[in-house]
Amino acid sequence: MPNKTASTRFAFIMITSLFFMWGFVHNLDPILIPHLKKSFSLSTLQSSLIDSAVFIAYFVMALPAGYVIKTYGYKAGIITGLALFAIGSFLFIPAANTQQYAFFLTALFVIACGLTILETAANPYASLLGDPASATQRLNFAQSFNGLAATLAPIIGARIILTQGASDEVLSKMTDSARQIALASEAASVKMPYFILGSIIVIIAVIFAFIKLPEIIEEASENKSILHTLRHSHLRWAVVAQFFYVGAQVCVFSFFILFAIKAAGIDRVKAADYLGWGCGMAFMIGRFAGTFFMRYIAPPKLLAFYAAMCVFLCLGAILLKGIPTVYCVIGIAFFMSIMFPTIFSLGINQLESDTEMGSSLIIMSIVGGALMPPILGYISDLTQNIQIGYIVPLVCFAFIFYFGWKGHKVVPVN
């Protein structure tokens, strides 16, 4: 028994490290958006394709990821995901060399394919690795390190990427050919950060290849179809809620720097600091605080309350002016912090042999992160006001409120 406990604890530590790594790369995307927007002279809608490239991969790869895990086990899924993660990171080097925006989107898509497999494996693994009664609390704890990454990635990324290159004022005084060369050099500044990231991921993959992870054994089911799994009404609602949650989160984080520049009139690096020390720190604290609150408050009730607060703060982000709008968005980051793991855990609750397929379907719904940002970008371009675009996350949080209030309830199926 002591050996089993030690093995389980070490497995949980290793799984938790994955939450940090994919959180780190995801939270470099808000740095890439203003960086590549400037480098390739993109509109807000065009820059939102960075998120679309990432989150479309979740839709494409979620079911194959579930098949890999169901057939070969959680460990094989994790190693496969890490391999694709590393390959995509290394693809940033030829992307920068060719100076093709489409190549950058391809590299991000490959990274996201790896992250899809990792998340499909790691979320249920962390949830199932221990006492079922504390599954939601355990998953929120692991996801808290995703919040730590959300704090560090923008701060580090801004100083490595956003501080490179000439200012807009200097660029405006250059000739067309000189400006093109300067912007090309600026785009190339992403090569070293992603090379280092890819190298770290290779090392982690090697460690996973040589360690022994406890395998989760679940009851086999004769019928493993999607329709069989979707019999569970709470899973269906979880898929919808996760679609809107990820859409809202990506809108809030990815457009934060552009939002802060337009709404509060601050520069890019200061905006990135607000993203890291403000949103990232609030997100991390919210995760740890939420894990604590769940000892005394039922997760669905806490989820509904947090969603209601996010709706209120979105109104503030839309209607207020200046730096208070930034504080509203930081508040949103705190209150949306528990949503992904809580929705996920409530969605796979009591699925038994349908857990892998249910996990894949919830991961598939992350495609909301591909569809909602372009809508926000379109509204922002149309109105010339990015604040009005916050109507998008406001609507998303309203759906999540309903899931926490009623949609999460488990209804017995035949």
Secondary structure, DSSP 8 states (H G I E B T S, - for coil): -HHHHHHHHHHHHHHHHHHHHHHHHHTTHHHHHHHHHHHTT--HHHHTHHHHHHHHHHHHHHHHHHHHHHHH-HHHHHHHHHHHHHHHHHTHHHHHHHT-HHHHHHHHHHHHHHHHHHHHHHHHHHHHSS-GGGHHHHHHHHHHHHHHHHHHHHHHHIIIIITSS--HHHHHTS-HHHHHHHHHHHHGGGHHHHHHHHHHHHHHHHHHHHS----------S---HHHHTT-HHHHHHHHHHHHHHHHHHHHHHTHHHHHHHHH---HHHHHHIIIIIIIHHHHHHHHHHHHHTTTS-HHHHHHHHHHHHHHHHHHHHH--SHHHHHHHHHHHHHTTTHHHHHHHHHSTT-GGGHHHHHHHHHHGGGHHHHHHHHHHHHHHHHT-TTGGGHHHHHHHHHHHHIIIIIT------
